[in-house]
């Protein structure tokens, strides 16, 4: 997934009201950027950090700038949670996710369960349909082991637990269901759950796994030009 135009470098001043950030461009101009991220963004919102913004020329937009990347310890981290679905769909179409290969058709944002939408639905005449739920991951805490663990979630997510329950129900009805955790950073060697942050999600995950819901994790290759699926990460659960 490539960015539609070159990103604009800036220095973060502050994140506030959850979805807003003030940043100073290299020419000294201060701009307000939209943050497509409702999470805690632990370690990614410190004043003075180098950040990268996209700019839209759409006159109907209230804010022209969107916060896309943060620079952490010399590496880039994607903060835009609107991108993972497109990244994964692109990778599936290219046959880059072996666990999800071999299906005849792919649809996005398909209704299922109790007033929910599955991120990707894979279908084929010769096998059960496959529901793929994608979760954005960008949390890494140095105090966890050697600091190379990507974790989800970074905040309590009742919606995420609901998705796990509904996927378990789908498996019981004969479908296949896969949780795919997409890590938008390059400095992690494995994936785990942040059970201390959201014990209810960890419990729902364990029950879903017992019910037959699968789980996989992949990391991204990230540059100021775009983001692409990179490699699978082992699960440390």
C-alpha positions as CSV (number, residue, x, y, z in Angstrom):
1,X,0.0,0.0,0.0
2,X,1.6,3.2,-1.2
3,X,0.9,6.7,0.1
4,X,-0.8,8.8,-2.6
5,X,1.7,11.6,-2.2
6,X,5.1,12.1,-0.4
7,X,4.7,12.4,3.4
8,X,5.5,15.6,5.2
9,X,8.0,15.5,8.1
10,X,7.2,17.3,11.3
11,X,7.9,17.4,15.0
12,X,5.1,16.4,17.4
13,X,3.9,19.1,19.8
14,X,1.0,17.2,21.5
15,X,-1.8,14.7,21.0
16,X,-5.1,15.8,22.5
17,X,-8.9,15.1,22.3
18,X,-8.0,11.6,21.2
19,X,-8.0,12.2,17.5
20,X,-6.1,15.4,17.2
21,X,-2.4,16.3,17.2
22,X,-0.5,19.6,16.8
23,X,2.8,19.3,14.9
24,X,5.5,21.7,13.7
25,X,6.5,21.4,10.1
26,X,10.2,21.8,9.2
27,X,9.5,25.4,8.0
28,X,8.2,26.3,11.4
29,X,4.5,26.2,10.5
30,X,2.2,24.6,13.2
31,X,-0.6,22.4,11.9
32,X,-3.4,20.3,13.4
33,X,-3.5,16.8,12.1
34,X,-6.2,14.1,12.3
35,X,-5.1,10.8,14.1
36,X,-7.0,7.8,12.8
37,X,-6.3,5.9,16.0
38,X,-8.5,5.6,19.1
39,X,-5.9,3.6,21.2
40,X,-3.6,4.7,23.9
41,X,-0.6,5.0,21.5
42,X,1.8,4.2,24.4
43,X,5.3,5.3,23.5
44,X,4.2,6.9,20.3
45,X,2.9,10.3,21.3
46,X,5.7,12.0,23.2
47,X,6.3,15.7,22.4
48,X,9.4,16.2,20.3
49,X,9.0,13.0,18.4
50,X,9.7,13.0,14.7
51,X,6.4,12.2,12.8
52,X,5.3,12.0,9.2
53,X,2.0,13.4,7.9
54,X,0.0,13.0,4.8
55,X,-1.7,16.0,3.2
56,X,-5.0,16.1,1.4
57,X,-6.0,18.8,-1.1
58,X,-9.7,17.9,-0.6
59,X,-11.4,21.2,0.2
60,X,-14.2,19.3,2.0
61,X,-11.9,18.0,4.7
62,X,-11.8,19.9,8.0
63,X,-8.2,18.9,8.5
64,X,-5.7,18.7,5.6
65,X,-3.1,16.7,7.5
66,X,-3.3,13.1,8.8
67,X,-0.7,11.6,11.1
68,X,0.7,8.4,9.4
69,X,4.0,7.5,11.0
70,X,6.0,8.0,14.1
71,X,9.8,7.7,14.4
72,X,10.9,5.6,17.4
73,X,14.5,4.8,18.1
74,X,15.4,5.3,14.5
75,X,12.6,3.1,13.2
76,X,9.2,3.9,11.8
77,X,5.8,2.9,13.4
78,X,2.5,3.2,11.6
79,X,-0.2,4.9,13.7
80,X,-3.0,5.0,11.1
81,X,-5.4,2.2,12.0
82,X,-7.3,2.7,8.8
83,X,-4.5,1.1,6.8
84,X,-4.3,-2.6,8.0
85,X,-7.3,-3.8,6.1
86,X,-6.0,-2.6,2.8
87,X,-2.5,-3.9,3.5
88,X,-3.9,-7.4,4.3
89,X,-6.3,-7.4,1.4
90,X,-3.4,-6.5,-0.9
91,X,-1.3,-9.3,0.5
92,X,-4.0,-11.9,0.2
93,X,-4.6,-11.0,-3.4
94,X,-0.9,-11.3,-4.1
95,X,-0.7,-14.7,-2.4
96,X,1.6,-13.5,0.4
97,X,-0.3,-15.0,3.3
98,X,-0.1,-18.8,3.0
99,X,-2.6,-19.4,5.8
100,X,-5.2,-17.5,3.7
101,X,-4.3,-18.7,0.2
102,X,-6.4,-20.7,-2.3
103,X,-9.8,-19.0,-2.0
104,X,-11.6,-18.0,-5.2
105,X,-13.1,-14.7,-4.0
106,X,-12.5,-12.0,-1.4
107,X,-15.0,-9.4,-0.1
108,X,-14.4,-6.6,2.5
109,X,-16.7,-5.3,5.2
110,X,-19.3,-8.1,5.1
111,X,-22.1,-8.1,7.7
112,X,-22.2,-11.1,10.1
113,X,-23.1,-12.0,13.6
114,X,-25.0,-9.4,15.8
115,X,-24.7,-6.2,13.9
116,X,-21.0,-6.7,13.1
117,X,-18.9,-6.6,9.9
118,X,-16.1,-8.9,9.2
119,X,-13.0,-7.2,7.7
120,X,-12.5,-9.8,5.0
121,X,-14.6,-12.7,3.8
122,X,-12.9,-15.4,1.7
123,X,-15.1,-17.8,-0.2
124,X,-14.5,-20.8,-2.5
125,X,-17.0,-23.4,-3.9
126,X,-14.9,-26.3,-2.5
127,X,-14.3,-25.2,1.1
128,X,-16.0,-23.4,4.0
129,X,-16.0,-19.7,3.9
130,X,-13.3,-17.9,5.9
131,X,-13.9,-14.9,8.1
132,X,-10.8,-12.8,8.7
133,X,-10.8,-10.1,11.4
134,X,-7.8,-7.8,11.3
135,X,-6.4,-5.9,14.3
136,X,-3.9,-3.2,14.2
137,X,-0.9,-3.6,16.5
138,X,1.7,-1.0,17.4
139,X,2.3,-1.5,21.1
140,X,5.8,-2.5,22.3
141,X,6.8,-2.2,26.0
142,X,10.4,-2.4,26.9
143,X,9.6,-3.8,30.3
144,X,8.2,-6.9,28.7
145,X,10.9,-9.5,28.4
146,X,13.6,-8.3,26.0
147,X,11.4,-5.6,24.7
148,X,10.8,-7.2,21.3
149,X,7.2,-8.2,21.8
150,X,4.4,-6.7,19.9
151,X,1.2,-6.6,22.0
152,X,-2.5,-6.2,21.5
153,X,-4.5,-4.3,22.7
154,X,-3.1,-1.1,24.0
155,X,-6.4,-0.1,25.6
156,X,-9.5,-1.9,26.7
157,X,-11.5,-3.0,23.7
158,X,-15.0,-4.4,24.4
159,X,-15.6,-4.4,20.6
160,X,-12.6,-6.6,20.1
161,X,-13.9,-9.1,22.6
162,X,-17.3,-9.1,20.9
163,X,-15.7,-9.9,17.6
164,X,-13.9,-12.9,19.2
165,X,-17.2,-14.2,20.6
166,X,-19.0,-13.8,17.2
167,X,-16.1,-15.5,15.4
168,X,-16.4,-18.5,17.8
169,X,-20.1,-18.7,17.0
170,X,-19.3,-18.7,13.3
171,X,-16.9,-21.6,13.7
172,X,-19.6,-23.5,15.5
173,X,-21.8,-22.9,12.5
174,X,-19.3,-24.4,10.1
175,X,-17.2,-21.4,9.0
176,X,-13.5,-20.9,9.4
177,X,-12.4,-17.8,11.4
178,X,-9.0,-16.3,11.5
179,X,-7.7,-13.4,13.7
180,X,-4.9,-11.6,12.0
181,X,-2.8,-9.2,14.1
182,X,-1.0,-6.8,11.8
183,X,2.0,-5.2,13.5
184,X,2.8,-1.7,12.1
185,X,6.4,-1.7,13.3
186,X,9.6,-3.4,12.4
187,X,11.3,-3.9,15.7
188,X,9.4,-6.9,17.1
189,X,10.3,-10.6,17.0
190,X,7.0,-12.1,18.3
191,X,3.4,-11.3,19.2
192,X,1.6,-11.6,22.5
193,X,-1.6,-10.4,24.2
194,X,-1.5,-7.5,26.7
195,X,-3.6,-9.4,29.2
196,X,-2.7,-6.9,32.0
197,X,-4.2,-4.1,29.9
198,X,-7.4,-5.9,29.0
199,X,-8.0,-9.2,30.9
200,X,-11.5,-9.5,29.4
201,X,-10.1,-9.5,25.9
202,X,-7.4,-12.1,26.8
203,X,-10.2,-14.3,28.3
204,X,-12.3,-13.9,25.2
205,X,-9.3,-14.8,23.0
206,X,-8.6,-18.0,25.0
207,X,-12.2,-19.1,24.7
208,X,-12.3,-18.3,21.0
209,X,-9.1,-20.4,20.4
210,X,-10.6,-23.3,22.3
211,X,-13.7,-22.9,20.0
212,X,-11.5,-23.2,16.9
213,X,-10.8,-19.6,16.0
214,X,-7.3,-19.4,14.5
215,X,-4.7,-16.6,15.2
216,X,-1.8,-15.4,13.1
217,X,0.4,-12.3,13.3
218,X,2.4,-10.5,10.6
219,X,4.7,-7.5,10.7
220,X,5.0,-4.7,8.1
221,X,7.8,-3.2,6.0
222,X,7.4,0.5,6.6
223,X,8.8,3.5,4.7
224,X,7.7,7.0,4.0
225,X,6.6,5.7,0.6
226,X,4.1,3.1,2.0
227,X,3.5,0.0,4.0
228,X,3.5,-3.6,2.9
229,X,3.1,-7.0,4.6
230,X,6.5,-8.3,5.6
231,X,6.8,-11.6,7.6
232,X,5.0,-13.8,10.0
233,X,5.6,-13.4,13.7
234,X,5.5,-16.3,16.1
235,X,2.8,-16.1,18.8
236,X,4.0,-16.0,22.4
237,X,0.7,-16.6,24.2
